[in-house]
């Protein structure tokens, strides 16, 4: 098999589209459209560029506890999203499905967990995966079979990261990324990490010990041992997240154009109709 599975972090790219595009982009009825249009354009570009055998878009389930929020009260605490963004997030899965692509969303899981599950699934069937996300937690998935596609400017430019690029960025191996995050901390998720340890210190610890657990066994960070084990668990993606069926797909441009027009996204509908005529 030569065509990869494309697994996309829907929330990550929707947020980037919402903040990158002008708020003046509106639907025919005047409601906001930037996240919808920007996300759809990104997905179409990725599909055209990568020619995947199938596309899976993964979503968070907002407002529903996960094992992470239940285990650590401070996890992602204080995150507040604009109402305009939330309204568009609710509409995006149906738009994705109108394109002929699959969606993954389930209570208790984050989008990242489905990316891990998709990578494991595709590797298990002898294939490769492209994981599109701006969340660096996903760097732990980089391997011979999985490449991370990370947006570098809005949603228009993409960097490709394999194991070598992860080592260049963090000075650790992909499988060490959860340990690295636990030690360094992750302000975006509310995890403080080990006291007095930044990115360089975290990489130094893992270069010396190999794993967080080995460092703890040697007496390092004794006062924070339980906290750091918890942070590592929170940073580890759950590859057991439930996936939909992922047979080979072909984009359904005409159906997507009709769906976009019903949403009042007429310019997007025109582009999708053009894609249908040239496919």
GUMAR-382605 format. One record per residue: residue number from 1; residue in one letter; y, z, x of N, C-alpha, C in turn. Coordinates in steps of 0.001 Angstrom, whole numbers, plus 500000, padded with zeros to 6 digits. Example, Ala and Ser with C-alpha at 12.3 -4.5 7.8 and 13.67 -1.06 7.14 Angstrom:
BEGIN
    i  aa     npy     npz     npx    capy    capz    capx     cpy     cpz     cpx
    1   A  494310  507800  513190  495500  507800  512300  496700  507800  513200
    2   S  497750  507080  512850  498940  507140  513670  500030  507870  512900
// end
This chain:
BEGIN
    i  aa     npy     npz     npx    capy    capz    capx     cpy     cpz     cpx
    1   X  498806  500000  500851  500000  500000  500000  501239  500000  500883
    2   X  502159  499096  500593  503352  498988  501415  504617  499414  500682
    3   X  504618  499392  499344  505825  499770  498607  505832  501277  498402
    4   X  506923  501936  498730  506958  503405  498635  507230  503878  497217
    5   X  506969  505140  496979  507463  505846  495798  508868  506339  496131
    6   X  509809  506116  495228  511167  506626  495397  511331  507842  494502
    7   X  511558  509009  495106  511756  510262  494368  513206  510701  494554
    8   X  513925  510844  493449  515370  511060  493483  515708  512428  492894
    9   X  516547  513169  493587  517089  514429  493073  518216  514096  492095
   10   X  517894  514092  490814  518855  513665  489815  520108  514509  489784
   11   X  519950  515828  489821  521117  516710  489770  522007  516516  490984
   12   X  521412  516387  492150  522175  516210  493377  523059  514972  493299
   13   X  522478  513841  492895  523242  512607  492852  524214  512581  491683
   14   X  523863  513205  490573  524800  513269  489445  526037  514073  489822
   15   X  525849  515179  490506  526989  515990  490950  527861  515201  491917
   16   X  527243  514497  492851  528021  513721  493813  528808  512625  493104
   17   X  528173  511957  492145  528862  510897  491410  530037  511461  490627
   18   X  529816  512601  489983  530862  513207  489153  532088  513550  489984
   19   X  531874  514093  491180  533003  514525  492006  533587  513388  492852
   20   X  532817  512314  493051  533300  511215  493895  534123  510192  493118
   21   X  533837  510034  491832  534490  508975  491060  535661  509520  490251
   22   X  536634  508666  489964  537807  509123  489204  537421  509631  487817
   23   X  538084  510693  487399  537832  511236  486061  538363  510309  484976
   24   X  539095  509275  485381  539626  508314  484413  538553  507364  483887
   25   X  537370  507351  484520  536280  506501  484032  535761  507096  482718
   26   X  535837  506318  481659  535513  506824  480318  534590  505867  479577
   27   X  533886  506419  478595  533104  505605  477672  534031  504992  476616
   28   X  533467  504121  475808  534272  503426  474803  534939  504399  473838
   29   X  534316  505565  473604  534896  506552  472688  535823  507537  473390
   30   X  536082  507329  474678  536997  508182  475421  536358  509343  476139
   31   X  535072  509577  475925  534418  510689  476616  534138  510322  478075
   32   X  533956  511331  478946  533817  511064  480387  532562  510265  480706
   33   X  532658  509476  481786  531550  508585  482128  531275  508492  483622
   34   X  532057  509178  484466  531921  509002  485909  530536  509319  486441
   35   X  529953  510426  486003  528623  510795  486484  527580  509796  486018
   36   X  527691  509347  484778  526750  508370  484243  526818  507055  485005
   37   X  528019  506547  485171  528192  505253  485828  527826  505343  487305
   38   X  528338  506358  487992  528061  506499  489416  526588  506697  489695
   39   X  525930  507514  488877  524500  507759  489068  523707  506488  488813
   40   X  524009  505795  487703  523268  504573  487388  523441  503527  488477
   41   X  524654  503370  488974  524887  502395  490042  524106  502753  491290
   42   X  524083  504045  491629  523324  504482  492798  521840  504167  492620
   43   X  521306  504473  491446  519879  504268  491210  519525  502788  491267
   44   X  520383  501953  490703  520150  500511  490750  520207  500009  492189
   45   X  521188  500482  492963  521291  500068  494371  520051  500471  495158
   46   X  519600  501708  494962  518414  502163  495685  517188  501349  495299
   47   X  517038  501085  494013  515900  500298  493552  515932  498891  494150
   48   X  517106  498274  494170  517237  496928  494736  516968  496922  496237
   49   X  517485  497953  496935  517379  497976  498395  515980  498325  498872
   50   X  515327  499260  498191  514062  499796  498688  512838  499141  498050
   51   X  513004  498499  496906  511885  497868  496201  510686  498803  496078
   52   X  510881  500010  495526  509776  500952  495437  508722  500500  494428
   53   X  507537  501011  494562  506501  500697  493576  506776  501433  492271
   54   X  507465  502580  492370  507825  503375  491195  508987  504278  491575
   55   X  509730  504727  490555  510857  505636  490747  510631  506869  489889
   56   X  510793  508035  490510  510748  509320  489805  512086  510005  490017
   57   X  512732  510407  488925  513982  511159  489031  513713  512587  488564
   58   X  514009  513538  489436  513710  514945  489180  514968  515688  488752
   59   X  514794  516645  487834  515935  517368  487263  515694  518867  487274
   60   X  516781  519613  487476  516765  521056  487218  516744  521287  485714
   61   X  516278  522462  485309  516398  522881  483917  517431  523998  483891
   62   X  518664  523637  483594  519770  524589  483681  519653  525642  482584
   63   X  520000  526892  482933  520002  527969  481960  518652  528596  481715
   64   X  517605  528109  482397  516257  528656  482243  515858  529323  483548
   65   X  515405  530574  483527  515047  531255  484778  513924  530532  485518
   66   X  513984  530586  486831  512893  530119  487673  512338  531323  488429
   67   X  511221  531110  489114  510685  532228  489904  511681  532648  490968
   68   X  512548  531743  491390  513535  532090  492400  514594  533038  491834
   69   X  515128  532720  490661  516147  533599  490076  515547  534930  489642
   70   X  514278  534930  489263  513629  536182  488881  513336  537050  490098
   71   X  513082  536419  491237  512761  537173  492454  514000  537687  493168
   72   X  515131  536985  493001  516340  537340  493745  517536  537122  492829
   73   X  518131  538202  492381  519209  538120  491389  520404  537335  491896
   74   X  520610  537315  493209  521758  536615  493762  521552  535134  493955
   75   X  520349  534638  493640  520047  533231  493897  520910  532337  493009
   76   X  521705  531490  493637  522602  530547  492950  523522  531239  491944
   77   X  523789  532515  492167  524657  533250  491249  526083  532727  491335
   78   X  526751  532698  490201  528147  532305  490174  528399  530819  490086
   79   X  527341  530001  490026  527558  528566  489884  528070  528252  488484
   80   X  529152  527524  488425  529739  527137  487147  529992  525634  487177
   81   X  529542  524927  486141  529701  523480  486079  530676  523115  484963
   82   X  531450  522066  485202  532375  521573  484188  531612  521136  482945
   83   X  532211  521362  481786  531587  520923  480535  531376  519410  480526
   84   X  532325  518666  481105  532194  517211  481140  530966  516778  481938
   85   X  530675  517495  483017  529492  517188  483809  528225  517549  483044
   86   X  528200  518722  482430  527011  519151  481696  526666  518174  480580
   87   X  527685  517677  479893  527437  516733  478800  526797  515456  479325
   88   X  527236  514998  480485  526662  513783  481066  525266  514041  481628
   89   X  525038  515232  482192  523698  515571  482677  522675  515493  481556
   90   X  523065  515894  480364  522146  515842  479225  521763  514406  478865
   91   X  522650  513453  479157  522415  512062  478785  521663  511268  479850
   92   X  521655  511758  481070  521114  510965  482171  519604  510719  482111
   93   X  518764  511708  481744  517329  511406  481719  516966  510230  480819
   94   X  517566  510145  479643  517261  509025  478753  517729  507705  479353
   95   X  518859  507713  480059  519330  506503  480726  518342  506077  481809
   96   X  517835  507041  482564  516835  506747  483597  515587  506128  482971
   97   X  515122  506715  481887  513901  506212  481248  514121  504821  480656
   98   X  515343  504526  480224  515618  503182  479707  515496  502128  480807
   99   X  515651  502540  482047  515482  501636  483187  514010  501389  483524
  100   X  513116  502097  482843  511697  501966  483124  511185  502925  484166
  101   X  512009  503914  484522  511648  504876  485548  511181  506192  484911
  102   X  510537  507031  485710  509989  508295  485218  510931  509452  485515
  103   X  510853  510485  484688  511620  511715  484896  510666  512901  484993
  104   X  511070  513894  485778  510324  515144  485897  511281  516296  485656
  105   X  510923  517143  484701  511756  518296  484355  510872  519297  483639
  106   X  510916  520557  484063  510085  521573  483422  510661  522952  483697
  107   X  510563  523825  482716  511066  525185  482868  510392  525872  484051
  108   X  511198  526572  484841  510669  527322  485970  510717  526590  487286
  109   X  511039  525301  487264  511061  524498  488485  512444  523906  488707
  110   X  512752  523659  489985  513968  522952  490348  513623  521516  490721
  111   X  514639  520676  490735  514417  519280  491079  513699  519143  492422
  112   X  514070  519966  493392  513456  519890  494720  511944  520067  494669
  113   X  511471  520909  493760  510030  521150  493671  509293  519877  493278
  114   X  509885  519097  492371  509252  517842  491973  509266  516836  493122
  115   X  510296  516885  493956  510319  516002  495123  509155  516333  496057
  116   X  508904  517628  496248  507776  518041  497085  506458  517606  496470
  117   X  506333  517781  495156  505102  517389  494475  504884  515884  494565
  118   X  505965  515114  494419  505862  513661  494494  505434  513216  495889
  119   X  506018  513841  496916  505650  513511  498289  504176  513803  498548
  120   X  503710  514962  498092  502300  515330  498288  501378  514389  497513
  121   X  501772  514067  496293  500961  513163  495469  500818  511799  496128
  122   X  501941  511242  496579  501900  509892  497133  501143  509860  498457
  123   X  501338  510896  499275  500568  510957  500527  499080  511052  500223
  124   X  498726  511799  499166  497325  511945  498791  496673  510647  498371
  125   X  497453  509705  497879  496888  508404  497493  497093  507347  498566
  126   X  497517  507802  499761  497634  506898  500891  498943  506156  500976
  127   X  499954  506613  500241  501238  505930  500221  502315  506684  500954
  128   X  503533  506159  500859  504690  506789  501484  505747  507052  500418
  129   X  506672  507956  500728  507684  508378  499769  509059  508340  500407
  130   X  510030  507902  499633  511434  508020  499981  512030  509083  499081
  131   X  512557  510151  499665  513132  511259  498913  514648  511179  499027
  132   X  515307  510866  497920  516762  510706  497917  517411  511979  497406
  133   X  518143  512660  498282  518776  513919  497919  519836  514287  498946
  134   X  520812  515076  498515  521781  515637  499465  521454  517087  499794
  135   X  520385  517618  499218  519981  519005  499444  519147  519093  500717
  136   X  519646  519827  501683  518965  519892  502978  517676  520703  502940
  137   X  517418  521430  501870  516115  522078  501732  515000  521044  501833
  138   X  515281  519824  501372  514255  518780  501356  513913  518271  502751
  139   X  514652  518678  503771  514313  518262  505133  512904  518723  505506
  140   X  512413  519769  504846  511064  520249  505131  509999  519228  504741
  141   X  510346  518229  503950  509389  517222  503505  509257  516060  504474
  142   X  510165  515927  505431  510142  514789  506344  508836  514753  507126
  143   X  508225  513580  507175  506939  513445  507857  506705  511977  508188
  144   X  505541  511697  508715  505150  510306  508981  505161  509489  507690
  145   X  504945  510175  506559  504797  509486  505282  505994  509658  504351
  146   X  506920  510543  504679  508056  510830  503799  509355  510752  504589
  147   X  510277  509932  504101  511602  509767  504700  512646  510286  503724
  148   X  513605  511040  504227  514696  511559  503411  515836  510544  503414
  149   X  516331  510212  502237  517517  509368  502095  518667  510281  501687
  150   X  519608  510491  502598  520701  511444  502372  522025  510706  502244
  151   X  522730  510877  501112  524039  510233  500978  525024  510813  501979
  152   X  525816  509950  502595  526779  510407  503595  528228  510209  503158
  153   X  528472  509295  502215  529823  509108  501677  529700  508897  500177
  154   X  530046  509941  499403  529883  509837  497962  528440  509547  497634
  155   X  528194  508450  496952  526825  508007  496713  526639  506573  497201
  156   X  527531  506110  498081  527522  504704  498453  526829  504425  499774
  157   X  526747  505390  500686  526104  505174  501976  524987  506185  502163
  158   X  523898  505715  502772  522686  506519  502867  522223  506609  504319
  159   X  521910  507821  504771  521275  508025  506073  519783  508245  505860
  160   X  518983  507744  506793  517526  507876  506710  517076  508905  507742
  161   X  516334  509915  507270  515909  510992  508157  514398  511168  508109
  162   X  513798  511075  509294  512406  511437  509481  512340  512703  510315
  163   X  511168  513062  510808  511033  514280  511612  511966  514323  512819
  164   X  512155  513201  513500  513015  513196  514691  514455  513517  514330
  165   X  514920  512968  513213  516300  513220  512790  516491  514660  512333
  166   X  515473  515241  511700  515560  516655  511321  515655  517523  512559
  167   X  514842  517216  513572  514915  517988  514822  516276  517832  515475
  168   X  516846  516637  515388  518169  516409  515968  519236  517214  515230
  169   X  519120  517307  513915  520116  518021  513108  520000  519540  513281
  170   X  518775  520048  513191  518564  521503  513121  517948  522104  514378
  171   X  517399  521258  515244  516680  521723  516432  515414  522488  516049
  172   X  514837  522145  514899  513545  522689  514484  512722  521556  513891
  173   X  511424  521784  513765  510542  520807  513132  510645  520933  511608
  174   X  510336  519865  510870  510431  519950  509411  509671  521122  508801
  175   X  508463  521414  509312  507701  522512  508713  508345  523885  508964
  176   X  509294  523937  509903  509994  525195  510189  511269  525361  509357
  177   X  511622  524365  508559  512889  524417  507833  512989  525619  506896
  178   X  511954  525977  506116  512089  527182  505284  512357  528447  506099
  179   X  511704  528586  507259  511963  529729  508134  513394  529686  508657
  180   X  513832  528494  509023  515193  528304  509523  516220  528707  508464
  181   X  516022  528265  507232  516945  528608  506148  516954  530109  505903
  182   X  515776  530726  505931  515695  532176  505717  516497  532927  506769
  183   X  516407  532496  508018  517114  533169  509109  518609  532853  509101
  184   X  518936  531594  508936  520335  531169  508976  521093  531566  507721
  185   X  520368  531598  506586  521001  531810  505296  521401  530495  504661
  186   X  521729  530552  503394  522151  529363  502657  523206  529775  501643
  187   X  524488  529683  502008  525551  530127  501100  525531  529427  499755
  188   X  525103  528161  499713  525099  527436  498445  524109  528037  497456
  189   X  523065  528683  497967  522079  529341  497101  522251  530854  497058
  190   X  523262  531372  497770  523517  532807  497750  522602  533625  498639
  191   X  521949  532989  499622  521058  533723  500532  521796  534027  501825
  192   X  521964  535303  502169  522767  535654  503350  522069  535433  504686
  193   X  520735  535395  504715  520023  535218  505974  519975  536499  506794
  194   X  519559  536350  508057  519488  537497  508967  520888  537830  509471
  195   X  521193  539099  509537  522521  539524  509967  522786  539091  511405
  196   X  523938  538436  511591  524346  538022  512930  523641  536795  513466
  197   X  522877  536106  512622  522124  534934  513079  522658  533695  512367
  198   X  523199  532772  513145  523666  531505  512596  522655  530412  512867
  199   X  523058  529151  512711  522119  528043  512926  521505  528018  514322
  200   X  522329  528213  515358  521788  528181  516716  520829  529346  516945
  201   X  521218  530535  516469  520340  531690  516637  519024  531520  515907
  202   X  519063  530937  514703  517837  530716  513937  516916  529745  514676
  203   X  517500  528669  515214  516687  527716  515966  516106  528354  517226
  204   X  516883  529203  517882  516386  529889  519086  515199  530785  518744
  205   X  515290  531515  517636  514186  532391  517227  512920  531572  517001
  206   X  513060  530447  516320  511879  529641  516009  511354  528908  517235
  207   X  512221  528604  518187  511759  528005  519428  510925  529023  520213
  208   X  511311  530288  520124  510597  531342  520849  509290  531727  520166
  209   X  509339  531889  518839  508196  532452  518114  507404  531434  517299
  210   X  507994  530309  516993  507293  529316  516187  507475  529491  514697
  211   X  507362  530761  514245  507503  531051  512817  508311  532330  512626
  212   X  508869  532464  511447  509544  533710  511079  508565  534868  511095
  213   X  507364  534651  510587  506388  535739  510509  506039  536262  511895
  214   X  505910  535377  512870  505603  535812  514236  506746  536643  514804
  215   X  507983  536268  514492  509131  537054  514946  509124  538436  514312
  216   X  508804  538503  513023  508746  539802  512344  507613  540652  512900
  217   X  506478  540013  513195  505345  540758  513765  505698  541352  515124
  218   X  506644  540717  515814  507064  541199  517132  508174  542244  517035
  219   X  508528  542609  515814  509526  543648  515624  510941  543163  515446
  220   X  511149  541843  515459  512495  541320  515228  512885  541508  513763
  221   X  514142  541816  513522  514708  541921  512167  513930  542900  511279
  222   X  513491  544012  511884  512633  544950  511154  513295  545473  509887
  223   X  514592  545714  509932  515277  546269  508761  515414  545254  507637
  224   X  515227  543992  507937  515384  542941  506930  514097  542167  506669
  225   X  512985  542676  507144  511746  541898  507098  511400  541441  505678
  226   X  511433  542344  504716  511080  541974  503344  512073  540966  502772
  227   X  513360  541162  503073  514368  540213  502588  514121  538819  503150
  228   X  513847  538738  504442  513676  537438  505073  512420  536732  504566
  229   X  511368  537494  504311  510174  536879  503714  510498  536317  502327
  230   X  511307  537055  501574  511717  536574  500260  512556  535305  500390
  231   X  513501  535282  501325  514342  534104  501494  513498  532886  501870
  232   X  512487  533118  502707  511620  532002  503079  510881  531477  501849
  233   X  510418  532384  501015  509720  531954  499791  510658  531147  498891
  234   X  511895  531588  498785  512859  530875  497945  513156  529486  498501
  235   X  513172  529361  499824  513506  528091  500460  512338  527114  500512
  236   X  511128  527598  500243  509942  526742  500305  509770  525989  498993
  237   X  509707  524675  499067  509563  523868  497866  508138  523959  497327
  238   X  508010  523938  496010  506729  524155  495327  506107  522804  494977
  239   X  505149  522384  495778  504518  521083  495570  503537  521081  494408
  240   X  503379  522218  493720  502498  522258  492552  503249  521932  491261
  241   X  504529  521615  491351  505305  521284  490154  504644  520127  489403
  242   X  504634  520181  488073  503909  519166  487289  504638  517820  487261
  243   X  503896  516766  487565  504467  515420  487603  504009  514601  486404
  244   X  504848  513671  485961  504381  512700  484971  503477  511673  485640
  245   X  502870  510828  484846  502099  509718  485388  503031  508798  486173
  246   X  502551  508306  487314  503395  507470  488181  502691  506157  488540
  247   X  502401  505329  487528  501878  503998  487833  502978  503119  488411
  248   X  502598  501969  488931  503606  501014  489401  504523  500627  488247
  249   X  505794  500421  488557  506800  500119  487537  507545  498831  487888
  250   X  508148  498246  486880  509149  497203  487062  510369  497602  486247
  251   X  511572  497478  486795  512778  497884  486050  512917  497116  484736
  252   X  513347  497809  483707  513566  497202  482395  515074  497080  482183
  253   X  515668  496077  482844  517113  495932  482860  517699  495710  481467
  254   X  517031  494879  480663  517582  494575  479349  517618  495814  478463
  255   X  516548  496593  478484  516519  497823  477693  517586  498797  478178
  256   X  517765  498871  479484  518787  499765  480033  520186  499299  479647
  257   X  520411  497987  479649  521712  497455  479248  522011  497804  477801
  258   X  521011  497660  476939  521209  498002  475531  521491  499491  475365
  259   X  520795  500317  476132  521018  501761  476054  522422  502112  476542
  260   X  522841  501494  477651  524177  501752  478187  525247  501346  477180
  261   X  525036  500247  476487  526040  499805  475515  526116  500779  474343
  262   X  524975  501342  473949  524994  502344  472872  525762  503585  473292
  263   X  525751  503880  474589  526503  505025  475106  527990  504722  475272
  264   X  528373  503474  475078  529763  503097  475289  530081  502804  476731
  265   X  529055  502499  477534  529234  502167  478946  529168  500648  479083
  266   X  530182  499994  478607  530116  498541  478483  530117  497818  479824
  267   X  530894  498309  480787  530907  497663  482105  529544  497811  482776
  268   X  528942  498991  482657  527604  499196  483206  526607  498292  482495
  269   X  526711  498194  481179  525808  497328  480427  525909  495885  480903
  270   X  527117  495422  481184  527300  494052  481682  526580  493858  483014
  271   X  526690  494850  483901  526028  494738  485208  524512  494727  485050
  272   X  524004  495536  484143  522560  495574  483926  522054  494270  483295
  273   X  522844  493698  482414  522471  492404  481839  522451  491317  482913
  274   X  523393  491393  483842  523395  490450  484961  522146  490620  485820
  275   X  521760  491897  486050  520539  492165  486816  519322  491601  486091
  276   X  519308  491720  484760  518193  491181  483981  518103  489675  484102
  277   X  519252  488998  484143  519264  487538  484195  518862  486988  485547
  278   X  519009  487805  486600  518702  487341  487960  517397  487877  488496
  279   X  516766  488802  487767  515522  489413  488273  514357  488444  488159
// end
